[in-house]
């Protein structure tokens, strides 16, 4: 069986919840903090948290440049909330010293849906996910202001883009790892499987 090994960047955020969701979607899931651990995975999840802190810790742990290189080379990557911000080619309102990994031709706005006490849940129809809508948990969530021609919008909420895919890069404003619904993670695991199959041809 084609069981991919998928890492979760374990610098901040819902690392444990992502590991559980990936395992439930039939992947081998492991935390990644260092370049040598990154080299051993077929794909990577960038969890929520604080995007500025994650970017600074990634530089501190020496994983930022190897991660950028792997994403540029086509490694499948999935970012939730802060992870979406990290995958953006441009941030409208970056904090001082904030860096992104890039990989999706989109412009994002940080904390666009409001602060922590304005967090909410909403049903979201996500392209590529069959059945009922996905229950999205939005916590200090960003939204996507605009996308370039290479990026595909997978979902919107209240007129704002909240899920995007470009090639092997997937990003959501919301946190599917907090709901017990593992369909978005299963979609990403399938992306990793497809990438592995293409490499073996």
mmCIF file of the C-alpha atoms, coordinates in Angstrom:
data_MODEL
# 
_entry.id   MODEL 
# 
loop_
_atom_site.group_PDB 
_atom_site.id 
_atom_site.type_symbol 
_atom_site.label_atom_id 
_atom_site.label_alt_id 
_atom_site.label_comp_id 
_atom_site.label_asym_id 
_atom_site.label_entity_id 
_atom_site.label_seq_id 
_atom_site.pdbx_PDB_ins_code 
_atom_site.Cartn_x 
_atom_site.Cartn_y 
_atom_site.Cartn_z 
_atom_site.occupancy 
_atom_site.B_iso_or_equiv 
_atom_site.pdbx_formal_charge 
_atom_site.auth_seq_id 
_atom_site.auth_comp_id 
_atom_site.auth_asym_id 
_atom_site.auth_atom_id 
_atom_site.pdbx_PDB_model_num 
ATOM 1   C CA . UNK A 1 1   ? 0.000   0.000  0.000   1.00 0.00 ? 1   UNK A CA 1 
ATOM 2   C CA . UNK A 1 2   ? 1.209   3.496  -0.848  1.00 0.00 ? 2   UNK A CA 1 
ATOM 3   C CA . UNK A 1 3   ? 1.372   4.963  2.672   1.00 0.00 ? 3   UNK A CA 1 
ATOM 4   C CA . UNK A 1 4   ? 2.991   8.398  2.546   1.00 0.00 ? 4   UNK A CA 1 
ATOM 5   C CA . UNK A 1 5   ? 5.078   9.846  5.345   1.00 0.00 ? 5   UNK A CA 1 
ATOM 6   C CA . UNK A 1 6   ? 3.765   13.325 6.150   1.00 0.00 ? 6   UNK A CA 1 
ATOM 7   C CA . UNK A 1 7   ? 5.317   15.720 8.622   1.00 0.00 ? 7   UNK A CA 1 
ATOM 8   C CA . UNK A 1 8   ? 3.778   18.480 10.713  1.00 0.00 ? 8   UNK A CA 1 
ATOM 9   C CA . UNK A 1 9   ? 5.988   21.507 11.319  1.00 0.00 ? 9   UNK A CA 1 
ATOM 10  C CA . UNK A 1 10  ? 6.216   21.255 15.099  1.00 0.00 ? 10  UNK A CA 1 
ATOM 11  C CA . UNK A 1 11  ? 7.311   24.741 16.107  1.00 0.00 ? 11  UNK A CA 1 
ATOM 12  C CA . UNK A 1 12  ? 3.942   26.052 17.317  1.00 0.00 ? 12  UNK A CA 1 
ATOM 13  C CA . UNK A 1 13  ? 0.231   25.397 16.912  1.00 0.00 ? 13  UNK A CA 1 
ATOM 14  C CA . UNK A 1 14  ? -2.073  22.353 16.736  1.00 0.00 ? 14  UNK A CA 1 
ATOM 15  C CA . UNK A 1 15  ? 0.666   19.843 15.999  1.00 0.00 ? 15  UNK A CA 1 
ATOM 16  C CA . UNK A 1 16  ? -0.876  16.906 17.890  1.00 0.00 ? 16  UNK A CA 1 
ATOM 17  C CA . UNK A 1 17  ? -4.300  17.424 16.294  1.00 0.00 ? 17  UNK A CA 1 
ATOM 18  C CA . UNK A 1 18  ? -2.796  17.426 12.793  1.00 0.00 ? 18  UNK A CA 1 
ATOM 19  C CA . UNK A 1 19  ? -0.807  14.265 13.545  1.00 0.00 ? 19  UNK A CA 1 
ATOM 20  C CA . UNK A 1 20  ? -4.020  12.534 14.652  1.00 0.00 ? 20  UNK A CA 1 
ATOM 21  C CA . UNK A 1 21  ? -5.959  13.726 11.567  1.00 0.00 ? 21  UNK A CA 1 
ATOM 22  C CA . UNK A 1 22  ? -3.204  12.581 9.184   1.00 0.00 ? 22  UNK A CA 1 
ATOM 23  C CA . UNK A 1 23  ? -3.019  9.165  10.852  1.00 0.00 ? 23  UNK A CA 1 
ATOM 24  C CA . UNK A 1 24  ? -6.803  8.867  10.532  1.00 0.00 ? 24  UNK A CA 1 
ATOM 25  C CA . UNK A 1 25  ? -6.386  9.595  6.803   1.00 0.00 ? 25  UNK A CA 1 
ATOM 26  C CA . UNK A 1 26  ? -3.960  6.649  6.465   1.00 0.00 ? 26  UNK A CA 1 
ATOM 27  C CA . UNK A 1 27  ? -0.659  8.495  6.465   1.00 0.00 ? 27  UNK A CA 1 
ATOM 28  C CA . UNK A 1 28  ? 2.401   7.937  8.624   1.00 0.00 ? 28  UNK A CA 1 
ATOM 29  C CA . UNK A 1 29  ? 2.558   11.220 10.534  1.00 0.00 ? 29  UNK A CA 1 
ATOM 30  C CA . UNK A 1 30  ? 5.540   12.644 12.386  1.00 0.00 ? 30  UNK A CA 1 
ATOM 31  C CA . UNK A 1 31  ? 6.641   16.001 13.833  1.00 0.00 ? 31  UNK A CA 1 
ATOM 32  C CA . UNK A 1 32  ? 9.281   17.991 11.935  1.00 0.00 ? 32  UNK A CA 1 
ATOM 33  C CA . UNK A 1 33  ? 11.526  20.608 13.537  1.00 0.00 ? 33  UNK A CA 1 
ATOM 34  C CA . UNK A 1 34  ? 14.890  20.231 11.819  1.00 0.00 ? 34  UNK A CA 1 
ATOM 35  C CA . UNK A 1 35  ? 16.191  19.978 8.231   1.00 0.00 ? 35  UNK A CA 1 
ATOM 36  C CA . UNK A 1 36  ? 17.120  16.304 8.597   1.00 0.00 ? 36  UNK A CA 1 
ATOM 37  C CA . UNK A 1 37  ? 13.549  15.492 9.673   1.00 0.00 ? 37  UNK A CA 1 
ATOM 38  C CA . UNK A 1 38  ? 12.152  17.502 6.758   1.00 0.00 ? 38  UNK A CA 1 
ATOM 39  C CA . UNK A 1 39  ? 14.284  15.477 4.354   1.00 0.00 ? 39  UNK A CA 1 
ATOM 40  C CA . UNK A 1 40  ? 12.553  12.261 5.461   1.00 0.00 ? 40  UNK A CA 1 
ATOM 41  C CA . UNK A 1 41  ? 8.931   13.232 4.687   1.00 0.00 ? 41  UNK A CA 1 
ATOM 42  C CA . UNK A 1 42  ? 6.902   13.125 1.466   1.00 0.00 ? 42  UNK A CA 1 
ATOM 43  C CA . UNK A 1 43  ? 4.741   16.117 2.398   1.00 0.00 ? 43  UNK A CA 1 
ATOM 44  C CA . UNK A 1 44  ? 4.325   18.653 5.184   1.00 0.00 ? 44  UNK A CA 1 
ATOM 45  C CA . UNK A 1 45  ? 1.533   20.368 7.121   1.00 0.00 ? 45  UNK A CA 1 
ATOM 46  C CA . UNK A 1 46  ? 2.056   23.931 8.359   1.00 0.00 ? 46  UNK A CA 1 
ATOM 47  C CA . UNK A 1 47  ? -0.261  24.318 11.370  1.00 0.00 ? 47  UNK A CA 1 
ATOM 48  C CA . UNK A 1 48  ? -1.952  27.342 12.851  1.00 0.00 ? 48  UNK A CA 1 
ATOM 49  C CA . UNK A 1 49  ? -0.392  29.492 15.521  1.00 0.00 ? 49  UNK A CA 1 
ATOM 50  C CA . UNK A 1 50  ? 1.212   32.898 15.080  1.00 0.00 ? 50  UNK A CA 1 
ATOM 51  C CA . UNK A 1 51  ? 2.679   33.233 11.606  1.00 0.00 ? 51  UNK A CA 1 
ATOM 52  C CA . UNK A 1 52  ? 5.416   35.689 12.627  1.00 0.00 ? 52  UNK A CA 1 
ATOM 53  C CA . UNK A 1 53  ? 6.547   33.438 15.481  1.00 0.00 ? 53  UNK A CA 1 
ATOM 54  C CA . UNK A 1 54  ? 6.536   30.341 13.278  1.00 0.00 ? 54  UNK A CA 1 
ATOM 55  C CA . UNK A 1 55  ? 8.604   32.067 10.583  1.00 0.00 ? 55  UNK A CA 1 
ATOM 56  C CA . UNK A 1 56  ? 11.151  33.294 13.131  1.00 0.00 ? 56  UNK A CA 1 
ATOM 57  C CA . UNK A 1 57  ? 11.399  29.854 14.766  1.00 0.00 ? 57  UNK A CA 1 
ATOM 58  C CA . UNK A 1 58  ? 11.797  28.218 11.345  1.00 0.00 ? 58  UNK A CA 1 
ATOM 59  C CA . UNK A 1 59  ? 14.792  30.470 10.698  1.00 0.00 ? 59  UNK A CA 1 
ATOM 60  C CA . UNK A 1 60  ? 16.175  29.768 14.192  1.00 0.00 ? 60  UNK A CA 1 
ATOM 61  C CA . UNK A 1 61  ? 15.880  25.992 13.738  1.00 0.00 ? 61  UNK A CA 1 
ATOM 62  C CA . UNK A 1 62  ? 17.522  26.205 10.308  1.00 0.00 ? 62  UNK A CA 1 
ATOM 63  C CA . UNK A 1 63  ? 14.495  24.796 8.512   1.00 0.00 ? 63  UNK A CA 1 
ATOM 64  C CA . UNK A 1 64  ? 13.232  27.867 6.612   1.00 0.00 ? 64  UNK A CA 1 
ATOM 65  C CA . UNK A 1 65  ? 15.540  27.684 3.592   1.00 0.00 ? 65  UNK A CA 1 
ATOM 66  C CA . UNK A 1 66  ? 15.320  23.879 3.198   1.00 0.00 ? 66  UNK A CA 1 
ATOM 67  C CA . UNK A 1 67  ? 11.548  24.203 3.431   1.00 0.00 ? 67  UNK A CA 1 
ATOM 68  C CA . UNK A 1 68  ? 11.419  26.899 0.769   1.00 0.00 ? 68  UNK A CA 1 
ATOM 69  C CA . UNK A 1 69  ? 13.608  24.731 -1.462  1.00 0.00 ? 69  UNK A CA 1 
ATOM 70  C CA . UNK A 1 70  ? 11.378  21.666 -1.028  1.00 0.00 ? 70  UNK A CA 1 
ATOM 71  C CA . UNK A 1 71  ? 8.210   23.674 -1.722  1.00 0.00 ? 71  UNK A CA 1 
ATOM 72  C CA . UNK A 1 72  ? 9.804   25.195 -4.840  1.00 0.00 ? 72  UNK A CA 1 
ATOM 73  C CA . UNK A 1 73  ? 10.773  21.682 -5.935  1.00 0.00 ? 73  UNK A CA 1 
ATOM 74  C CA . UNK A 1 74  ? 7.131   20.590 -5.657  1.00 0.00 ? 74  UNK A CA 1 
ATOM 75  C CA . UNK A 1 75  ? 6.851   18.884 -2.257  1.00 0.00 ? 75  UNK A CA 1 
ATOM 76  C CA . UNK A 1 76  ? 3.151   18.729 -1.293  1.00 0.00 ? 76  UNK A CA 1 
ATOM 77  C CA . UNK A 1 77  ? 2.404   21.164 1.526   1.00 0.00 ? 77  UNK A CA 1 
ATOM 78  C CA . UNK A 1 78  ? -0.796  22.072 3.383   1.00 0.00 ? 78  UNK A CA 1 
ATOM 79  C CA . UNK A 1 79  ? -1.147  25.197 5.523   1.00 0.00 ? 79  UNK A CA 1 
ATOM 80  C CA . UNK A 1 80  ? -3.977  25.970 7.960   1.00 0.00 ? 80  UNK A CA 1 
ATOM 81  C CA . UNK A 1 81  ? -4.621  29.497 9.269   1.00 0.00 ? 81  UNK A CA 1 
ATOM 82  C CA . UNK A 1 82  ? -1.082  30.766 10.012  1.00 0.00 ? 82  UNK A CA 1 
ATOM 83  C CA . UNK A 1 83  ? 0.120   28.085 7.600   1.00 0.00 ? 83  UNK A CA 1 
ATOM 84  C CA . UNK A 1 84  ? -1.955  29.728 4.856   1.00 0.00 ? 84  UNK A CA 1 
ATOM 85  C CA . UNK A 1 85  ? -0.165  33.011 5.569   1.00 0.00 ? 85  UNK A CA 1 
ATOM 86  C CA . UNK A 1 86  ? 3.225   31.262 5.356   1.00 0.00 ? 86  UNK A CA 1 
ATOM 87  C CA . UNK A 1 87  ? 2.359   29.850 1.922   1.00 0.00 ? 87  UNK A CA 1 
ATOM 88  C CA . UNK A 1 88  ? 1.349   33.233 0.505   1.00 0.00 ? 88  UNK A CA 1 
ATOM 89  C CA . UNK A 1 89  ? 3.619   34.980 -1.958  1.00 0.00 ? 89  UNK A CA 1 
ATOM 90  C CA . UNK A 1 90  ? 2.499   38.298 -0.433  1.00 0.00 ? 90  UNK A CA 1 
ATOM 91  C CA . UNK A 1 91  ? 1.040   39.507 2.900   1.00 0.00 ? 91  UNK A CA 1 
ATOM 92  C CA . UNK A 1 92  ? -0.897  42.772 2.919   1.00 0.00 ? 92  UNK A CA 1 
ATOM 93  C CA . UNK A 1 93  ? 0.061   43.704 6.480   1.00 0.00 ? 93  UNK A CA 1 
ATOM 94  C CA . UNK A 1 94  ? 3.211   41.808 7.480   1.00 0.00 ? 94  UNK A CA 1 
ATOM 95  C CA . UNK A 1 95  ? 4.733   42.288 10.896  1.00 0.00 ? 95  UNK A CA 1 
ATOM 96  C CA . UNK A 1 96  ? 8.331   43.416 11.212  1.00 0.00 ? 96  UNK A CA 1 
ATOM 97  C CA . UNK A 1 97  ? 10.689  40.554 10.438  1.00 0.00 ? 97  UNK A CA 1 
ATOM 98  C CA . UNK A 1 98  ? 7.923   38.312 9.125   1.00 0.00 ? 98  UNK A CA 1 
ATOM 99  C CA . UNK A 1 99  ? 8.920   35.988 6.292   1.00 0.00 ? 99  UNK A CA 1 
ATOM 100 C CA . UNK A 1 100 ? 6.893   33.608 4.173   1.00 0.00 ? 100 UNK A CA 1 
ATOM 101 C CA . UNK A 1 101 ? 7.744   30.335 2.525   1.00 0.00 ? 101 UNK A CA 1 
ATOM 102 C CA . UNK A 1 102 ? 5.686   31.162 -0.540  1.00 0.00 ? 102 UNK A CA 1 
ATOM 103 C CA . UNK A 1 103 ? 4.317   28.672 -3.018  1.00 0.00 ? 103 UNK A CA 1 
ATOM 104 C CA . UNK A 1 104 ? 0.817   30.029 -3.717  1.00 0.00 ? 104 UNK A CA 1 
ATOM 105 C CA . UNK A 1 105 ? 0.255   33.076 -5.892  1.00 0.00 ? 105 UNK A CA 1 
ATOM 106 C CA . UNK A 1 106 ? -2.062  34.870 -3.480  1.00 0.00 ? 106 UNK A CA 1 
ATOM 107 C CA . UNK A 1 107 ? -2.265  37.976 -1.329  1.00 0.00 ? 107 UNK A CA 1 
ATOM 108 C CA . UNK A 1 108 ? -3.505  37.411 2.236   1.00 0.00 ? 108 UNK A CA 1 
ATOM 109 C CA . UNK A 1 109 ? -4.721  39.600 5.071   1.00 0.00 ? 109 UNK A CA 1 
ATOM 110 C CA . UNK A 1 110 ? -3.768  38.555 8.606   1.00 0.00 ? 110 UNK A CA 1 
ATOM 111 C CA . UNK A 1 111 ? -6.455  38.326 11.340  1.00 0.00 ? 111 UNK A CA 1 
ATOM 112 C CA . UNK A 1 112 ? -8.999  39.393 8.732   1.00 0.00 ? 112 UNK A CA 1 
ATOM 113 C CA . UNK A 1 113 ? -11.989 37.713 10.421  1.00 0.00 ? 113 UNK A CA 1 
ATOM 114 C CA . UNK A 1 114 ? -11.252 39.395 13.748  1.00 0.00 ? 114 UNK A CA 1 
ATOM 115 C CA . UNK A 1 115 ? -9.423  38.725 16.977  1.00 0.00 ? 115 UNK A CA 1 
ATOM 116 C CA . UNK A 1 116 ? -9.462  35.694 19.280  1.00 0.00 ? 116 UNK A CA 1 
ATOM 117 C CA . UNK A 1 117 ? -12.789 36.560 20.929  1.00 0.00 ? 117 UNK A CA 1 
ATOM 118 C CA . UNK A 1 118 ? -14.409 36.817 17.489  1.00 0.00 ? 118 UNK A CA 1 
ATOM 119 C CA . UNK A 1 119 ? -13.577 33.218 16.577  1.00 0.00 ? 119 UNK A CA 1 
ATOM 120 C CA . UNK A 1 120 ? -16.450 31.236 15.058  1.00 0.00 ? 120 UNK A CA 1 
ATOM 121 C CA . UNK A 1 121 ? -17.469 28.060 13.264  1.00 0.00 ? 121 UNK A CA 1 
ATOM 122 C CA . UNK A 1 122 ? -19.149 27.930 9.868   1.00 0.00 ? 122 UNK A CA 1 
ATOM 123 C CA . UNK A 1 123 ? -20.111 25.335 7.285   1.00 0.00 ? 123 UNK A CA 1 
ATOM 124 C CA . UNK A 1 124 ? -17.917 25.625 4.206   1.00 0.00 ? 124 UNK A CA 1 
ATOM 125 C CA . UNK A 1 125 ? -18.402 23.963 0.808   1.00 0.00 ? 125 UNK A CA 1 
ATOM 126 C CA . UNK A 1 126 ? -14.914 22.915 -0.293  1.00 0.00 ? 126 UNK A CA 1 
ATOM 127 C CA . UNK A 1 127 ? -14.305 21.940 -3.909  1.00 0.00 ? 127 UNK A CA 1 
ATOM 128 C CA . UNK A 1 128 ? -12.991 18.380 -4.049  1.00 0.00 ? 128 UNK A CA 1 
ATOM 129 C CA . UNK A 1 129 ? -14.660 17.355 -0.756  1.00 0.00 ? 129 UNK A CA 1 
ATOM 130 C CA . UNK A 1 130 ? -17.758 15.217 -1.312  1.00 0.00 ? 130 UNK A CA 1 
ATOM 131 C CA . UNK A 1 131 ? -20.710 14.928 1.034   1.00 0.00 ? 131 UNK A CA 1 
ATOM 132 C CA . UNK A 1 132 ? -21.758 17.507 3.600   1.00 0.00 ? 132 UNK A CA 1 
ATOM 133 C CA . UNK A 1 133 ? -19.999 20.862 3.907   1.00 0.00 ? 133 UNK A CA 1 
ATOM 134 C CA . UNK A 1 134 ? -16.846 20.990 6.003   1.00 0.00 ? 134 UNK A CA 1 
ATOM 135 C CA . UNK A 1 135 ? -17.269 22.543 9.453   1.00 0.00 ? 135 UNK A CA 1 
ATOM 136 C CA . UNK A 1 136 ? -14.671 25.298 9.513   1.00 0.00 ? 136 UNK A CA 1 
ATOM 137 C CA . UNK A 1 137 ? -13.210 26.578 12.786  1.00 0.00 ? 137 UNK A CA 1 
ATOM 138 C CA . UNK A 1 138 ? -11.984 30.163 12.278  1.00 0.00 ? 138 UNK A CA 1 
ATOM 139 C CA . UNK A 1 139 ? -9.603  31.431 14.999  1.00 0.00 ? 139 UNK A CA 1 
ATOM 140 C CA . UNK A 1 140 ? -8.053  34.860 14.331  1.00 0.00 ? 140 UNK A CA 1 
ATOM 141 C CA . UNK A 1 141 ? -8.299  33.649 10.771  1.00 0.00 ? 141 UNK A CA 1 
ATOM 142 C CA . UNK A 1 142 ? -6.812  35.267 7.684   1.00 0.00 ? 142 UNK A CA 1 
ATOM 143 C CA . UNK A 1 143 ? -8.545  35.451 4.373   1.00 0.00 ? 143 UNK A CA 1 
ATOM 144 C CA . UNK A 1 144 ? -7.219  35.585 0.825   1.00 0.00 ? 144 UNK A CA 1 
ATOM 145 C CA . UNK A 1 145 ? -7.652  38.992 -0.779  1.00 0.00 ? 145 UNK A CA 1 
ATOM 146 C CA . UNK A 1 146 ? -6.844  37.778 -4.288  1.00 0.00 ? 146 UNK A CA 1 
ATOM 147 C CA . UNK A 1 147 ? -5.223  34.948 -6.213  1.00 0.00 ? 147 UNK A CA 1 
ATOM 148 C CA . UNK A 1 148 ? -3.114  34.826 -9.340  1.00 0.00 ? 148 UNK A CA 1 
ATOM 149 C CA . UNK A 1 149 ? -3.874  32.810 -12.453 1.00 0.00 ? 149 UNK A CA 1 
ATOM 150 C CA . UNK A 1 150 ? -2.037  29.729 -11.160 1.00 0.00 ? 150 UNK A CA 1 
ATOM 151 C CA . UNK A 1 151 ? -4.106  29.395 -7.984  1.00 0.00 ? 151 UNK A CA 1 
ATOM 152 C CA . UNK A 1 152 ? -7.522  27.732 -7.735  1.00 0.00 ? 152 UNK A CA 1 
ATOM 153 C CA . UNK A 1 153 ? -10.133 28.930 -5.244  1.00 0.00 ? 153 UNK A CA 1 
ATOM 154 C CA . UNK A 1 154 ? -11.616 25.918 -3.427  1.00 0.00 ? 154 UNK A CA 1 
ATOM 155 C CA . UNK A 1 155 ? -13.924 27.669 -0.953  1.00 0.00 ? 155 UNK A CA 1 
ATOM 156 C CA . UNK A 1 156 ? -15.334 31.025 0.103   1.00 0.00 ? 156 UNK A CA 1 
ATOM 157 C CA . UNK A 1 157 ? -17.098 32.212 3.244   1.00 0.00 ? 157 UNK A CA 1 
ATOM 158 C CA . UNK A 1 158 ? -19.066 35.442 3.522   1.00 0.00 ? 158 UNK A CA 1 
ATOM 159 C CA . UNK A 1 159 ? -17.637 36.594 0.186   1.00 0.00 ? 159 UNK A CA 1 
ATOM 160 C CA . UNK A 1 160 ? -14.010 35.944 1.134   1.00 0.00 ? 160 UNK A CA 1 
ATOM 161 C CA . UNK A 1 161 ? -11.656 33.242 -0.160  1.00 0.00 ? 161 UNK A CA 1 
ATOM 162 C CA . UNK A 1 162 ? -10.839 30.712 2.598   1.00 0.00 ? 162 UNK A CA 1 
ATOM 163 C CA . UNK A 1 163 ? -9.346  27.728 0.720   1.00 0.00 ? 163 UNK A CA 1 
ATOM 164 C CA . UNK A 1 164 ? -6.887  27.716 -2.169  1.00 0.00 ? 164 UNK A CA 1 
ATOM 165 C CA . UNK A 1 165 ? -4.812  25.209 -4.083  1.00 0.00 ? 165 UNK A CA 1 
ATOM 166 C CA . UNK A 1 166 ? -1.924  25.731 -6.458  1.00 0.00 ? 166 UNK A CA 1 
ATOM 167 C CA . UNK A 1 167 ? -0.281  22.570 -7.753  1.00 0.00 ? 167 UNK A CA 1 
ATOM 168 C CA . UNK A 1 168 ? 0.946   20.609 -4.742  1.00 0.00 ? 168 UNK A CA 1 
ATOM 169 C CA . UNK A 1 169 ? 0.209   23.441 -2.279  1.00 0.00 ? 169 UNK A CA 1 
ATOM 170 C CA . UNK A 1 170 ? -3.081  23.534 -0.360  1.00 0.00 ? 170 UNK A CA 1 
ATOM 171 C CA . UNK A 1 171 ? -4.171  26.168 2.177   1.00 0.00 ? 171 UNK A CA 1 
ATOM 172 C CA . UNK A 1 172 ? -7.229  26.878 4.334   1.00 0.00 ? 172 UNK A CA 1 
ATOM 173 C CA . UNK A 1 173 ? -8.076  29.823 6.576   1.00 0.00 ? 173 UNK A CA 1 
ATOM 174 C CA . UNK A 1 174 ? -9.818  27.467 8.982   1.00 0.00 ? 174 UNK A CA 1 
ATOM 175 C CA . UNK A 1 175 ? -8.749  24.563 11.219  1.00 0.00 ? 175 UNK A CA 1 
ATOM 176 C CA . UNK A 1 176 ? -10.192 21.201 10.058  1.00 0.00 ? 176 UNK A CA 1 
ATOM 177 C CA . UNK A 1 177 ? -7.935  19.385 12.540  1.00 0.00 ? 177 UNK A CA 1 
ATOM 178 C CA . UNK A 1 178 ? -10.134 20.624 15.417  1.00 0.00 ? 178 UNK A CA 1 
ATOM 179 C CA . UNK A 1 179 ? -13.420 19.113 14.229  1.00 0.00 ? 179 UNK A CA 1 
ATOM 180 C CA . UNK A 1 180 ? -12.908 15.350 13.964  1.00 0.00 ? 180 UNK A CA 1 
ATOM 181 C CA . UNK A 1 181 ? -13.755 15.577 10.230  1.00 0.00 ? 181 UNK A CA 1 
ATOM 182 C CA . UNK A 1 182 ? -10.624 14.373 8.451   1.00 0.00 ? 182 UNK A CA 1 
ATOM 183 C CA . UNK A 1 183 ? -11.751 14.866 4.833   1.00 0.00 ? 183 UNK A CA 1 
ATOM 184 C CA . UNK A 1 184 ? -9.502  17.869 4.143   1.00 0.00 ? 184 UNK A CA 1 
ATOM 185 C CA . UNK A 1 185 ? -6.522  15.946 5.502   1.00 0.00 ? 185 UNK A CA 1 
ATOM 186 C CA . UNK A 1 186 ? -7.566  12.968 3.353   1.00 0.00 ? 186 UNK A CA 1 
ATOM 187 C CA . UNK A 1 187 ? -7.580  15.276 0.320   1.00 0.00 ? 187 UNK A CA 1 
ATOM 188 C CA . UNK A 1 188 ? -4.029  16.328 1.182   1.00 0.00 ? 188 UNK A CA 1 
ATOM 189 C CA . UNK A 1 189 ? -2.906  12.733 1.763   1.00 0.00 ? 189 UNK A CA 1 
ATOM 190 C CA . UNK A 1 190 ? -4.266  11.888 -1.710  1.00 0.00 ? 190 UNK A CA 1 
ATOM 191 C CA . UNK A 1 191 ? -2.238  14.807 -3.130  1.00 0.00 ? 191 UNK A CA 1 
ATOM 192 C CA . UNK A 1 192 ? 0.895   13.344 -1.529  1.00 0.00 ? 192 UNK A CA 1 
ATOM 193 C CA . UNK A 1 193 ? 0.092   9.859  -2.856  1.00 0.00 ? 193 UNK A CA 1 
ATOM 194 C CA . UNK A 1 194 ? -0.403  11.253 -6.370  1.00 0.00 ? 194 UNK A CA 1 
ATOM 195 C CA . UNK A 1 195 ? 2.922   13.092 -6.124  1.00 0.00 ? 195 UNK A CA 1 
ATOM 196 C CA . UNK A 1 196 ? 4.733   9.914  -5.030  1.00 0.00 ? 196 UNK A CA 1 
ATOM 197 C CA . UNK A 1 197 ? 3.131   7.952  -7.854  1.00 0.00 ? 197 UNK A CA 1 
ATOM 198 C CA . UNK A 1 198 ? 4.181   10.570 -10.411 1.00 0.00 ? 198 UNK A CA 1 
ATOM 199 C CA . UNK A 1 199 ? 7.756   10.475 -9.122  1.00 0.00 ? 199 UNK A CA 1 
ATOM 200 C CA . UNK A 1 200 ? 7.913   6.704  -9.491  1.00 0.00 ? 200 UNK A CA 1 
ATOM 201 C CA . UNK A 1 201 ? 6.938   6.767  -13.179 1.00 0.00 ? 201 UNK A CA 1 
# 
